[in-house]
Amino acid sequence: MSITRAATQPNVARRPSSSRQQVAQSLAIDYLDLWSASNRQALQMTPQFYGPRVLFHGKRISFGSLLAEKRRFAQRWPNRSYRYRPDTMNIRCEPDGNTCTVQSTFDFVAANSALDRRSRGTGTHELVVSFAGERPVIISESSRVLSRRRQK
């Protein structure tokens, strides 16, 4: 699995003329692309996507706590592939333009060959993207698995 668009930073930082809705959509797509990459690449680039404090699955956490959680997840599932279902993406931007919420459904495959484990299924997630700073960042993230098939 490789990633091209998010190899250096979220692609949206290089598109200032795009509408906020398009920028939020691109950031969400780049984010899932990133988490389909190697652990090294995903963990190295994750900080580019987030603000200093994040509402993560309903709990306000620091940037450091978020990175620790992402590290644990990457270690548990070192091989991952995520694919958006494009027809499911819904983007709402606040009237003031400071935030946009991206909701979507995605298919996933996650594996840990060392433990001989594999999980595949469908999930949904919601990202809130803030435009308050010098670049757009994720300030809230939540997701849940809709269906899963685990294989040993």
Secondary structure, 3 states (H helix, E strand, C coil): CCCCCCCCCCHHHHCCCCCHHHHHHHHHHHHHHHCCCCHHHHHHHHHHHEEEEEEECCEEEEHHHHHHHHHHHHHHCCEEEEEECHHHCEEEECCCCCEEEEEEEEEEEEEEHHHCEEEEEEEEEEEEEECCCCCCEEEEEEEEEEEEEEEC
